[in-house]
Amino acid sequence: MAALIPDNIATRPIAIIGAGTLGRRIGLMLCTQGAEVRLYDTRPASAQQAVDYIGGALPALLPTIANGRAGPLVATSDLPTAVEDAWLIIEAVPEIPNLKRSVLANLDKLAPGDAIIASNSSSYPSGELIADVRNVERVLTTHFYMPPRVLPVEVMASDKTDDAIVQLLMRQLPLYGVIPFQVRKESVGLIFNRVWAAIKRESLEVVAEGVTTPEELDTLFNLIVGGSFGPFRNMDQVGLDVVLAIEEHYAQTRPGLPEAPRDLLKRYVEKGRLGVKTGHGFYDDYDAPAGAGGAAS
């Protein structure tokens, strides 16, 4: 079924549903072409914090964006207000499939008929999240990483998505300073996170077997690959509960994956060692609990 294609994109609002670590970073990038960006969160304080973050980061970002110009920012905890007249709505709520299904279904009911509805899920294809969505042809995945530091966006359709929606976003997203990559077949984990999952899984396996420690593996990884942020630091940033949930999903879709990595994660989660957000994870050197978020999950 063909989707309605939004018009007047340059002047219509964009809505971000979920104003956490990643939602506010998505909002930052999409606020660079002059149009209004609305940040919705059920917690009014979180929505306002997102607006404050964007307002502080935007002046340094704009000079790096071609024709960059700041758009108005709106914080709201009223969903109908957030999506009114929006041409693009991005769901950035926690990686809980039932929550995402409910949010996407509600957005489909409230959004303008020509609005594109995108999920930022890092591991659940939109095809698994649209059971209660009526207008499935306008729903797809746009998975951002951690802009403005990490700029790729993976764009993935389900078998119900109108390809015209995909092509519109592939043309439009570069205007906001991000780099879109089309996922050419629906894939659990999309492209990079699917490869990264294998690295994480084997890292967990060698530690579970007692071959090495998280600290030693991260050091070795960084010396060989480069950088300063190995697999275990990354997992602590994302949140070990989130990493475990993603691994459980992979195990459901790909029978035969080893259990030891999930067992190791469960031991940490059961002790409340979730990573940066609790102050302790694989590492203990975090100053205080803080918001989670990593380059890849």
ChimeraX attribute file (.defattr): number of C-alpha atoms within 10 A of each C-alpha:
attribute: neighborCount
match mode: 1-to-1
recipient: residues
	/A:1	10
	/A:2	14
	/A:3	19
	/A:4	17
	/A:5	16
	/A:6	17
	/A:7	11
	/A:8	8
	/A:9	14
	/A:10	11
	/A:11	14
	/A:12	18
	/A:13	25
	/A:14	26
	/A:15	27
	/A:16	26
	/A:17	30
	/A:18	23
	/A:19	30
	/A:20	22
	/A:21	17
	/A:22	23
	/A:23	24
	/A:24	27
	/A:25	22
	/A:26	26
	/A:27	26
	/A:28	27
	/A:29	23
	/A:30	24
	/A:31	26
	/A:32	27
	/A:33	20
	/A:34	17
	/A:35	19
	/A:36	22
	/A:37	28
	/A:38	27
	/A:39	32
	/A:40	31
	/A:41	25
	/A:42	14
	/A:43	12
	/A:44	16
	/A:45	14
	/A:46	21
	/A:47	26
	/A:48	20
	/A:49	16
	/A:50	28
	/A:51	24
	/A:52	14
	/A:53	16
	/A:54	20
	/A:55	15
	/A:56	12
	/A:57	14
	/A:58	18
	/A:59	14
	/A:60	8
	/A:61	18
	/A:62	20
	/A:63	12
	/A:64	11
	/A:65	16
	/A:66	13
	/A:67	12
	/A:68	19
	/A:69	16
	/A:70	19
	/A:71	18
	/A:72	14
	/A:73	20
	/A:74	17
	/A:75	23
	/A:76	22
	/A:77	19
	/A:78	12
	/A:79	18
	/A:80	15
	/A:81	17
	/A:82	25
	/A:83	24
	/A:84	17
	/A:85	17
	/A:86	25
	/A:87	24
	/A:88	22
	/A:89	25
	/A:90	26
	/A:91	23
	/A:92	27
	/A:93	21
	/A:94	14
	/A:95	17
	/A:96	13
	/A:97	16
	/A:98	10
	/A:99	13
	/A:100	23
	/A:101	19
	/A:102	15
	/A:103	20
	/A:104	27
	/A:105	19
	/A:106	15
	/A:107	21
	/A:108	22
	/A:109	13
	/A:110	15
	/A:111	22
	/A:112	17
	/A:113	17
	/A:114	16
	/A:115	25
	/A:116	26
	/A:117	25
	/A:118	23
	/A:119	27
	/A:120	28
	/A:121	25
	/A:122	23
	/A:123	24
	/A:124	23
	/A:125	21
	/A:126	29
	/A:127	19
	/A:128	12
	/A:129	23
	/A:130	22
	/A:131	13
	/A:132	14
	/A:133	19
	/A:134	11
	/A:135	19
	/A:136	25
	/A:137	22
	/A:138	28
	/A:139	30
	/A:140	29
	/A:141	29
	/A:142	28
	/A:143	25
	/A:144	26
	/A:145	23
	/A:146	20
	/A:147	19
	/A:148	15
	/A:149	9
	/A:150	14
	/A:151	16
	/A:152	19
	/A:153	22
	/A:154	20
	/A:155	25
	/A:156	27
	/A:157	26
	/A:158	22
	/A:159	14
	/A:160	17
	/A:161	22
	/A:162	20
	/A:163	16
	/A:164	15
	/A:165	22
	/A:166	21
	/A:167	12
	/A:168	13
	/A:169	16
	/A:170	18
	/A:171	10
	/A:172	14
	/A:173	15
	/A:174	16
	/A:175	17
	/A:176	19
	/A:177	22
	/A:178	20
	/A:179	15
	/A:180	20
	/A:181	15
	/A:182	17
	/A:183	15
	/A:184	12
	/A:185	12
	/A:186	18
	/A:187	17
	/A:188	20
	/A:189	21
	/A:190	24
	/A:191	20
	/A:192	13
	/A:193	19
	/A:194	17
	/A:195	11
	/A:196	14
	/A:197	20
	/A:198	11
	/A:199	13
	/A:200	20
	/A:201	18
	/A:202	15
	/A:203	21
	/A:204	24
	/A:205	20
	/A:206	16
	/A:207	17
	/A:208	18
	/A:209	12
	/A:210	9
	/A:211	9
	/A:212	14
	/A:213	17
	/A:214	18
	/A:215	15
	/A:216	12
	/A:217	19
	/A:218	18
	/A:219	17
	/A:220	12
	/A:221	17
	/A:222	15
	/A:223	12
	/A:224	8
	/A:225	9
	/A:226	11
	/A:227	10
	/A:228	11
	/A:229	16
	/A:230	22
	/A:231	24
	/A:232	22
	/A:233	20
	/A:234	21
	/A:235	28
	/A:236	27
	/A:237	24
	/A:238	22
	/A:239	24
	/A:240	27
	/A:241	20
	/A:242	19
	/A:243	22
	/A:244	20
	/A:245	17
	/A:246	22
	/A:247	21
	/A:248	15
	/A:249	16
	/A:250	18
	/A:251	15
	/A:252	11
	/A:253	11
	/A:254	10
	/A:255	8
	/A:256	8
	/A:257	15
	/A:258	12
	/A:259	13
	/A:260	17
	/A:261	21
	/A:262	21
	/A:263	15
	/A:264	16
	/A:265	23
	/A:266	18
	/A:267	11
	/A:268	18
	/A:269	18
	/A:270	10
	/A:271	10
	/A:272	15
	/A:273	23
	/A:274	27
	/A:275	29
	/A:276	28
	/A:277	20
	/A:278	18
	/A:279	18
	/A:280	20
	/A:281	25
	/A:282	19
	/A:283	15
	/A:284	13
	/A:285	10
	/A:286	15
	/A:287	9
	/A:288	12
	/A:289	13
	/A:290	13
	/A:291	14
	/A:292	20
	/A:293	20
	/A:294	18
	/A:295	18
	/A:296	19
	/A:297	24
